[in-house]
Amino acid sequence: MAELNLEEMIARFGARAAAVKQRPLPPVAGEERQRFIEQANNDFQDFALIAGSTPSLVDGILTFTVDLRPATPNS
């Protein structure tokens, strides 16, 4: 098994999030278009969360820490 490079993995998730934002809409209309847009929003959110996380691998357990607290100005 290849060695897990957490920094590269996080970078790939960042690239995926960026790709979702650049994904063109297919020539669909109505409900299909809305489902496509909703899925793209979900994909972006999921990829961006992982891309913004801090990964750690301790004793064979991979953990992604995501700070969801609101940013505090000048703190």
DSSP file (Angstrom, degrees, kcal/mol; ACC not computed):
  #  RESIDUE AA STRUCTURE BP1 BP2  ACC     N-H-->O    O-->H-N    N-H-->O    O-->H-N    TCO  KAPPA ALPHA  PHI   PSI    X-CA   Y-CA   Z-CA
    1    1 A M              0   0    0      0, 0.0     3,-0.1     0, 0.0     2,-0.0   0.000 360.0 360.0 360.0 136.0    0.0    0.0    0.0
    2    2 A A        -     0   0    0      1,-0.1     2,-0.2     0, 0.0     0, 0.0  -0.329 360.0 -95.6 -68.6 151.8    1.3    3.5   -0.9
    3    3 A E        -     0   0    0      1,-0.1     2,-0.6    -2,-0.0    -1,-0.1  -0.464  38.4-118.6 -69.4 139.0    2.1    5.9    1.9
    4    4 A L        -     0   0    0     -2,-0.2     2,-0.8    -3,-0.1    -1,-0.1  -0.701  23.3-162.7 -83.1 119.8   -0.7    8.3    2.7
    5    5 A N     >  -     0   0    0     -2,-0.6     4,-2.1     1,-0.2     5,-0.1  -0.885   3.1-170.1-104.9 103.5    0.4   11.9    2.1
    6    6 A L  H  > S+     0   0    0     -2,-0.8     4,-2.5     1,-0.2     5,-0.2   0.856  83.3  54.3 -65.2 -36.8   -2.2   14.0    4.0
    7    7 A E  H  > S+     0   0    0      1,-0.2     4,-2.2     2,-0.2    -1,-0.2   0.912 110.2  47.0 -64.3 -41.8   -1.0   17.3    2.5
    8    8 A E  H  > S+     0   0    0      2,-0.2     4,-2.2     1,-0.2    -1,-0.2   0.891 111.3  52.0 -65.3 -38.7   -1.4   16.0   -1.0
    9    9 A M  H  X S+     0   0    0     -4,-2.1     4,-2.0     2,-0.2    -2,-0.2   0.927 109.8  48.2 -64.2 -44.5   -4.9   14.6   -0.1
   10   10 A I  H  X S+     0   0    0     -4,-2.5     4,-2.0     1,-0.2    -1,-0.2   0.905 110.5  52.4 -62.1 -41.0   -6.0   18.0    1.3
   11   11 A A  H  X S+     0   0    0     -4,-2.2     4,-2.3     1,-0.2    -1,-0.2   0.889 106.8  53.1 -62.2 -39.1   -4.7   19.7   -1.9
   12   12 A R  H  X S+     0   0    0     -4,-2.2     4,-2.3     1,-0.2    -1,-0.2   0.897 107.8  50.2 -64.0 -39.6   -6.7   17.3   -4.1
   13   13 A F  H  X S+     0   0    0     -4,-2.0     4,-2.3     2,-0.2    -1,-0.2   0.877 109.4  51.9 -66.2 -36.0   -9.9   18.2   -2.2
   14   14 A G  H  X S+     0   0    0     -4,-2.0     4,-2.2     2,-0.2    -2,-0.2   0.908 109.8  49.0 -63.3 -41.7   -9.1   21.9   -2.7
   15   15 A A  H  X S+     0   0    0     -4,-2.3     4,-2.3     1,-0.2    -2,-0.2   0.876 110.1  51.6 -65.4 -37.7   -8.7   21.3   -6.4
   16   16 A R  H  X S+     0   0    0     -4,-2.3     4,-2.1     2,-0.2    -2,-0.2   0.910 108.3  51.0 -65.9 -41.2  -12.0   19.4   -6.5
   17   17 A A  H  X S+     0   0    0     -4,-2.3     4,-1.6     1,-0.2    -2,-0.2   0.927 111.9  47.4 -61.4 -44.0  -13.8   22.2   -4.7
   18   18 A A  H  X S+     0   0    0     -4,-2.2     4,-1.1     1,-0.2    -1,-0.2   0.890 109.5  54.0 -63.7 -39.1  -12.4   24.7   -7.3
   19   19 A A  H  X S+     0   0    0     -4,-2.3     4,-0.7     1,-0.2     3,-0.2   0.869 104.1  55.0 -64.5 -36.7  -13.4   22.4  -10.2
   20   20 A V  H >< S+     0   0    0     -4,-2.1     3,-0.9     1,-0.2    -1,-0.2   0.911 105.8  52.0 -62.9 -41.1  -17.0   22.2   -8.9
   21   21 A K  H 3< S+     0   0    0     -4,-1.6    -1,-0.2     1,-0.2    -2,-0.2   0.789 113.7  44.4 -65.6 -26.1  -17.1   26.0   -9.0
   22   22 A Q  H 3< S+     0   0    0     -4,-1.1    -1,-0.2    -3,-0.2    -2,-0.2   0.461  84.2 121.0 -95.5  -2.6  -15.9   26.0  -12.7
   23   23 A R    <<  -     0   0    0     -3,-0.9     2,-0.1    -4,-0.7    -3,-0.0  -0.449  62.4-130.3 -66.3 123.2  -18.1   23.1  -13.7
   24   24 A P        -     0   0    0      0, 0.0    -1,-0.1     0, 0.0    -2,-0.1  -0.408  22.7-107.3 -73.2 151.9  -20.4   24.2  -16.6
   25   25 A L        -     0   0    0     -2,-0.1     8,-0.1     1,-0.1    12,-0.0  -0.610  34.4-124.7 -75.7 134.6  -24.1   23.6  -16.4
   26   26 A P        -     0   0    0      0, 0.0     2,-2.8     0, 0.0    -1,-0.1  -0.338  36.8 -89.6 -72.9 163.7  -25.2   20.9  -18.8
   27   27 A P  S    S+     0   0    0      0, 0.0     2,-0.3     0, 0.0     6,-0.0  -0.386  85.1 124.0 -75.9  69.8  -28.0   21.7  -21.3
   28   28 A V        -     0   0    0     -2,-2.8     2,-0.3     2,-0.1    -3,-0.0  -0.858  40.6-160.9-124.2 161.8  -30.8   20.7  -18.9
   29   29 A A    >>  +     0   0    0     -2,-0.3     3,-1.0     4,-0.0     4,-0.6  -0.866  47.1   5.5-136.2 169.3  -33.8   22.6  -17.7
   30   30 A G  H 3> S-     0   0    0     -2,-0.3     4,-2.0     1,-0.2     5,-0.1  -0.276 123.3  -2.0  65.0-134.9  -36.4   22.6  -15.0
   31   31 A E  H 3> S+     0   0    0      1,-0.2     4,-2.5     2,-0.2    -1,-0.2   0.855 132.9  55.7 -62.7 -37.6  -36.1   20.1  -12.2
   32   32 A E  H <> S+     0   0    0     -3,-1.0     4,-2.2     2,-0.2    -1,-0.2   0.910 107.9  49.2 -62.5 -41.4  -33.0   18.4  -13.6
   33   33 A R  H  X S+     0   0    0     -4,-0.6     4,-2.4     2,-0.2    -2,-0.2   0.925 111.1  49.5 -62.8 -45.0  -31.2   21.8  -13.7
   34   34 A Q  H  X S+     0   0    0     -4,-2.0     4,-2.5     1,-0.2    -2,-0.2   0.903 110.7  49.9 -62.7 -41.7  -32.2   22.5  -10.1
   35   35 A R  H  X S+     0   0    0     -4,-2.5     4,-2.5     2,-0.2    -1,-0.2   0.893 110.3  51.2 -62.9 -39.7  -31.0   19.0   -9.0
   36   36 A F  H  X S+     0   0    0     -4,-2.2     4,-2.4     2,-0.2    -2,-0.2   0.924 111.5  47.0 -62.6 -44.7  -27.6   19.6  -10.8
   37   37 A I  H  X S+     0   0    0     -4,-2.4     4,-2.3     2,-0.2    -2,-0.2   0.911 112.4  49.5 -64.8 -43.2  -27.2   22.9   -9.1
   38   38 A E  H  X S+     0   0    0     -4,-2.5     4,-2.3     2,-0.2    -1,-0.2   0.908 111.7  48.8 -62.2 -42.1  -28.0   21.5   -5.7
   39   39 A Q  H  X S+     0   0    0     -4,-2.5     4,-2.9     2,-0.2    -2,-0.2   0.902 109.9  51.6 -65.9 -40.0  -25.6   18.6   -6.2
   40   40 A A  H  X S+     0   0    0     -4,-2.4     4,-2.7     2,-0.2    -1,-0.2   0.908 109.9  49.9 -62.6 -41.3  -22.8   21.0   -7.3
   41   41 A N  H  X S+     0   0    0     -4,-2.3     4,-2.4     2,-0.2    -2,-0.2   0.914 112.7  46.8 -62.7 -42.8  -23.4   23.1   -4.1
   42   42 A N  H  X S+     0   0    0     -4,-2.3     4,-2.6     2,-0.2    -2,-0.2   0.917 112.1  50.4 -64.7 -43.4  -23.2   20.0   -1.9
   43   43 A D  H  X S+     0   0    0     -4,-2.9     4,-2.8     2,-0.2     5,-0.3   0.936 111.4  48.6 -59.7 -46.7  -20.1   18.8   -3.7
   44   44 A F  H  X S+     0   0    0     -4,-2.7     4,-2.9     1,-0.2     5,-0.2   0.937 112.0  48.5 -60.1 -47.1  -18.4   22.2   -3.2
   45   45 A Q  H  X S+     0   0    0     -4,-2.4     4,-2.3     2,-0.2    -1,-0.2   0.929 113.9  46.3 -60.3 -46.1  -19.3   22.3    0.5
   46   46 A D  H  X S+     0   0    0     -4,-2.6     4,-1.9     2,-0.2    -2,-0.2   0.944 116.3  43.5 -62.4 -49.3  -18.1   18.7    1.1
   47   47 A F  H  X S+     0   0    0     -4,-2.8     4,-2.6    -5,-0.2    -2,-0.2   0.901 114.3  50.6 -64.4 -40.9  -14.8   19.2   -0.8
   48   48 A A  H  X S+     0   0    0     -4,-2.9     4,-1.8    -5,-0.3    -1,-0.2   0.871 107.3  54.2 -67.0 -36.7  -14.2   22.7    0.7
   49   49 A L  H  < S+     0   0    0     -4,-2.3    -1,-0.2    -5,-0.2    -2,-0.2   0.941 113.2  41.6 -61.3 -47.1  -14.8   21.4    4.3
   50   50 A I  H >< S+     0   0    0     -4,-1.9     3,-1.5     1,-0.2    -2,-0.2   0.907 112.9  54.3 -67.4 -40.5  -12.2   18.6    3.8
   51   51 A A  H 3< S+     0   0    0     -4,-2.6    -1,-0.2     1,-0.3    -2,-0.2   0.816 111.2  46.3 -63.3 -29.6   -9.8   21.0    2.0
   52   52 A G  T 3< S+     0   0    0     -4,-1.8    15,-0.3    -5,-0.2    -1,-0.3   0.332  97.1 100.8 -93.8   7.3  -10.0   23.4    4.9
   53   53 A S  S <  S-     0   0    0     -3,-1.5    13,-0.2    -4,-0.1    -3,-0.1  -0.369  72.5-124.1 -88.7 168.5   -9.5   20.8    7.6
   54   54 A T  E     -A   65   0A   0     11,-2.3    11,-2.2    -2,-0.1     2,-0.2  -0.954  31.5-152.9-110.4 111.1   -6.4   19.8    9.6
   55   55 A P  E     +A   64   0A   0      0, 0.0     2,-0.3     0, 0.0     9,-0.2  -0.534  15.6 179.4 -85.6 150.9   -5.8   16.1    9.1
   56   56 A S  E     -A   63   0A   0      7,-2.2     7,-3.0    -2,-0.2     2,-0.5  -0.989  16.8-157.7-146.4 145.8   -4.0   13.9   11.6
   57   57 A L  E     +A   62   0A   0     -2,-0.3     2,-0.5     5,-0.2     5,-0.2  -0.942  22.4 167.7-125.5 106.9   -3.1   10.2   11.5
   58   58 A V  E >   -A   61   0A   0      3,-2.1     3,-1.9    -2,-0.5    -2,-0.0  -0.981  69.1 -17.9-127.2 122.9   -2.6    8.8   15.0
   59   59 A D  T 3  S-     0   0    0     -2,-0.5    -1,-0.1     1,-0.3     3,-0.1   0.851 128.4 -51.1  52.1  39.4   -2.4    5.0   15.7
   60   60 A G  T 3  S+     0   0    0      1,-0.2     2,-0.6    -3,-0.0    -1,-0.3   0.529 112.0 119.8  81.0   6.2   -4.0    4.2   12.3
   61   61 A I  E <   -A   58   0A   0     -3,-1.9    -3,-2.1     2,-0.0     2,-0.5  -0.924  51.8-151.7-110.0 118.8   -7.0    6.6   12.8
   62   62 A L  E     -A   57   0A   0     -2,-0.6     2,-0.4    -5,-0.2    -5,-0.2  -0.776  18.6-176.9 -90.1 124.7   -7.4    9.4   10.3
   63   63 A T  E     -A   56   0A   0     -7,-3.0    -7,-2.2    -2,-0.5     2,-0.5  -0.975  17.0-158.0-126.5 136.2   -9.1   12.4   11.7
   64   64 A F  E     -A   55   0A   0     -2,-0.4     2,-0.6    -9,-0.2    -2,-0.0  -0.967  11.5-157.0-111.6 120.6  -10.1   15.6   10.0
   65   65 A T  E     -A   54   0A   0    -11,-2.2   -11,-2.3    -2,-0.5     2,-0.5  -0.870  11.1-176.4-100.4 124.6  -10.5   18.6   12.3
   66   66 A V        -     0   0    0     -2,-0.6     2,-0.9   -13,-0.2   -13,-0.1  -0.978  18.0-146.4-123.8 118.1  -12.8   21.4   11.0
   67   67 A D        +     0   0    0     -2,-0.5    -2,-0.0   -15,-0.3   -15,-0.0  -0.754  22.2 172.7 -85.7 108.6  -13.2   24.5   13.0
   68   68 A L        +     0   0    0     -2,-0.9    -1,-0.1     2,-0.1     3,-0.1   0.315  36.2 121.1 -99.2   6.2  -16.8   25.7   12.4
   69   69 A R  S    S-     0   0    0      1,-0.1     3,-0.1     3,-0.0    -2,-0.0  -0.435  74.6-100.0 -68.7 144.8  -16.7   28.4   15.0
   70   70 A P        -     0   0    0      0, 0.0     2,-0.1     0, 0.0    -1,-0.1  -0.362  42.3-103.6 -63.4 144.2  -17.4   31.9   13.6
   71   71 A A        -     0   0    0     -3,-0.1    -3,-0.0     1,-0.0     0, 0.0  -0.444  31.2-144.3 -67.4 139.7  -14.3   34.0   13.0
   72   72 A T    >   -     0   0    0     -2,-0.1     3,-1.1    -3,-0.1     2,-0.1  -0.930  20.0-117.6-108.5 128.4  -13.8   36.7   15.6
   73   73 A P  T 3  S-     0   0    0      0, 0.0     0, 0.0     0, 0.0     0, 0.0  -0.404  88.3  -4.7 -67.9 135.6  -12.3   40.0   14.4
   74   74 A N  T 3         0   0    0     -2,-0.1     0, 0.0     1,-0.1     0, 0.0   0.800 360.0 360.0  55.6  37.0   -9.0   41.0   15.9
   75   75 A S    <         0   0    0     -3,-1.1    -1,-0.1     0, 0.0    -4,-0.0   0.403 360.0 360.0-112.9 360.0   -8.8   38.0   18.3
